Amino acid sequence: MGDVSMKIYSLFTAVLFFIFALLQLNDPDPYLWFPIYFLVTSLAIVRLWNPLPKIWILILTGCYLLLAVYFSTLIPYLDMDVEEVRETLGLILAGLFTFGLTVSKGNNSPT
């Protein structure tokens, strides 16, 4: 990904997950979900100026996806009205967008 397109991706990710984090303030458990989404926002903002250490991003991506697997086991049935379905999808999105922050032009980001 080129430098300009990575900045656009990072900015889009930061704005999107900031909105997701703000929406969680109305959730019954914002102390859990606000930091999960705001962490993606913070990383995307940092990524606007500096490459991120790939190992930490990969660990965080793995954590998001493991949490998604855990929450998927709590789903009683598949319907967007079920909170666990929405939480699982949010964690999958957080993991995928976080992983996207590792992409860089060439291989110049720290490992």
KAKAUR-V578506 format. One record per pair of residues at least 6 apart in sequence whose C-alpha atoms are under 7 Angstrom apart, sorted by the first residue. I is the first residue (numbers start at 1). J is the second residue. D is the distance in whole Angstrom. If there is no record, write none. Layout:
[[I,J,D] [I,J,D]]
This chain:
[[1,103,7] [1,104,6] [1,105,5] [2,105,5] [3,105,6] [7,48,5] [10,44,5] [10,45,7] [10,47,6] [10,48,6] [10,101,7] [11,44,7] [11,45,7] [13,41,7] [13,44,6] [13,97,7] [14,40,7] [14,41,4] [14,44,5] [14,45,6] [17,37,6] [17,38,6] [17,40,6] [17,41,5] [18,38,6] [18,41,6] [20,37,6] [21,34,5] [21,37,5] [21,38,6] [24,30,5] [24,33,6] [24,34,6] [25,34,7] [37,94,7] [40,94,7] [40,98,6] [44,101,7] [47,101,7] [51,109,5] [51,110,7] [52,102,7] [52,109,7] [52,110,7] [53,109,7] [53,110,5] [53,111,5] [54,102,6] [54,110,7] [54,111,5] [55,111,6] [57,98,7] [57,99,6] [57,102,7] [58,99,7] [61,95,5] [61,98,6] [61,99,6] [64,91,6] [64,92,7] [64,94,7] [64,95,5] [65,91,7] [65,92,6] [65,95,6] [67,91,7] [68,88,5] [68,91,5] [68,92,6] [71,84,6] [71,88,6] [72,84,7] [72,85,7] [72,88,6] [74,84,7] [75,84,6] [75,85,6] [78,85,7] [79,85,7] [80,86,6]]
